[in-house]
Amino acid sequence: MPDTRPSLVAHARTVTGKAVRHLRADGFLPAVVYGHGVPSESVQIETRAFDDLARQTSRNTLVDLAVDGAKPRRVLIYDVQRHPVTRRPLHLDLFVVRMTEELTVDVPLQFSGTASAVDKLGGTLFHAIDAIRVRALPDHLPGSIEVDVHGLATFDDAIHVRDLPLPEGVTLVSDVDDVVAKVLPPRVVEEEAPAVEEVAAEAEGEGAPGEESAAGAERASESGEKP
């Protein structure tokens, strides 16, 4: 069976500190490669190559990283620092994995379906969390976990972490009692109409529209104050 693992090419980087802005201007991303028993290594990667990779992979996808033509190493894109406004990547953390060593990672949740309590009762689907923590060998890490919300038929129903389907070889780390999703009832705002007698009494005690504001402006003019 051919190896279809995605790959990424990097080059050793000597530019550090604020000077990395020139790398980004030239189309490169600064990155650091590290792992257990692996010395930290500063590298640079073509921004376009990383963007292409990010569109085709998920958070926990193993990637073959080759630095300056050396034998590829299997890494996880552990962290991506992004610009707070443009969301463009600014820096990458690449973690070298050992295929026989379990990793603890956060796996994003993908919600699917329409909850009956939303469709029939007018409620609002509430996502309490968007990821769970699991432990597995690198080649067993799921890219995401699907959450089917069809079963939420009432406002008392809830999906808990213990209800999520985990692939074989994956151990749950998050609290099993944590709520994943539920449907919140619609907010009802009731406004009582004022009694006819109250409306009439208020009308009798008020002057013509604009009368009070005009009087206030006149007093302010006389006293030298702003209305």
N, C-alpha and C positions, 0 to 999 in steps of 0.2 A: 504493500500500500504506500503510495507516494506521500512524502511529507508536505503538507499544505500549510504549515505554520507560517504566519506572516513574518516578514523580515524587515529590518531597519538597518541602515548604514550610518555609522558615526565616524568622526575624526577627532583625534586628540585636540584638546583646547588649551591654549596658553593665556587667552584673554580672560580676565576676571574682574570682579567689582563693577563699578559703573561703566567701564569701557565696553561691557557686553551689549550696550545699546547699539554699538556700531555693528556687532554681529547680527542683531535683529534687523537692522537697516539693510544689511547685505543678504537677508533671506535665510539666516541660520538661527537655531534655537540653542541656547546654552543648556547643558544637562550635566547631571552627575550620576555615575554608575557606582553602586556599592552593594554589599551583601554580607552575610555571615562569613567571616574569615576572608573577605575580599577587600583589598585596599581600595579606598575611594578614588575615583578617576573622573577628571573633568573632560567632557567631550562636547562636540557641537553636532547638530543634526539639521538637515535641510528642513525648513519650516513646511514647505510644500509636501515633502515626503511624509512628515508627521501628520499633516492634515489629511492626506489620503489614507493613512493607516487608521486614524481616529474614526473616519467615516465607516470603516469596514470591521471594526473590532469593538469589543465591550471592555469594561473596566478591568476584568480579570483574565483577559486573553494573554496567553504566553506569546512572546515575540522573540525571534532569533535576532540578536544584536551583534553585528560585526563591526569592530573598531579597527580602522586602518588595515583592512584585509585580513585580520586575524580570524581564528576559528570562531564561529558564532557562539554566543552564550545565550542561554534562555533567561529572559528578564520579564518582569511585570512592570508596566508603567504605573508606578506606585503613587505618584502625585503629579498633578499638572497645575502649576501656578498660572493664573490668568489675569489679564487686565480687568480691573473692576468695572469698567465702562464698556469697552469693546469686546471683552471676553476672549480676546486673542491670547494664545498661549505665550507665556513669558519664560518659563523654565520647567524642566522635566526632572523628576527623580526616577531613576531606573534601578529596580532591585533585582539582583542576580539570584536566581532560585536554585535550590538543590532538589532534584526530582524525587528524592527519597525523604524529604523533610516537609512535614505538614505546615501549611500557612494558615494564619487567621486573618480573614479579610471581610470587608463589608460588601454584600451583594445587593445591587439595586432591585427593587420590586417593580414589576410591570403589571399594572391593573388592567383587567379586561372585563367586558360584559357590562350590562346595565342592571343595577340593583332594583328589585321589584318595589322596594319602599321609595325609591326615587321616581320610578315610572308611574306607580299607582297611588302613592300617598303624598307626592310632591315634596319629598325630603331632599336633603343635600348630602351627597357622598363625602365623607370626611376621611382623609388619609392621615392616620395618626403617625405613621413612620413611612419612610421611603426606601429603607434598606434594612437588612438584618445581617448579623455577624455569624459567620460559619468558619469551620476548620476543615481542611482537606489537603490532599497532596496536590501539587501544582496542576497536574493534568486532569484533576477532577473538579477544579474550581468552576462553578457555574457562572456564566456571564450575567444572568439575571434569573429571577424566580417569578413565575406568573401567579397573580392573585385574581381568582375568578370571583366577582362580587355578585353574581346572579342570586345567590342564596340569601342575600340580605332582604328579607321580606317585611320585617317590622322594624320599628325604632329601637327595639330591645335586642335585636340580633347584632352580632359582632364577629369579625374574623380575628382570631388570635394567632400569634406566631406558631403555636402548636398545630394549627390547622394547615400550615403551608406544606406543599409537597416538596421534599428534598431529594435530589438525585442520590443514587447509590454512592457510597463512599464519602458523603458529606455529613459532618457532625454540626449540630446546631450549638451556637454559643450564646446567642441572645436569650433573654428571659422568655420562657414559653408562654407566660401569662400576659405578655405585652399585647395591647390591642393594635391591630394592623389597620383595620378600617371598620367603619359603621356608618349608618345613615342618621343624620340629625333631622329632627322634625322642623317643619317650616315655622318661621316666626310670625305670630299673629299679633298685630297691633290694633287694639280696639279703642276707638275714640267715641266717647259719649257726647251726643248732641246736647248743647245747652238748653235748659228749659226755656219755654217761650217767655215766661214771666221775667227770667233773669236777663234775657236779651232786651226786653222792653225797658226794664229798669236801667240798664246800662245806657240805652239810647237816650233816655230822658236826662241822664246826668251828664251827657256829653254835649259840647257845643257843635257848631257846624264844622265840617271837615276843614282842617287847616287853621281853625280859630286859635287853638291852644299854641300851636307852633308859631303863629304870627305874633301872639302876645308875648311869647318867650323871646322872640327875636327883638321885639320892641324894648322889653326890659333890658335885654343884653346891650342894645344900642345905647340906651340911656346910661347904663352903668359902665360902659366901655368894655364889656366882656364880649367874647365871641358867642354867638347863639349856639 
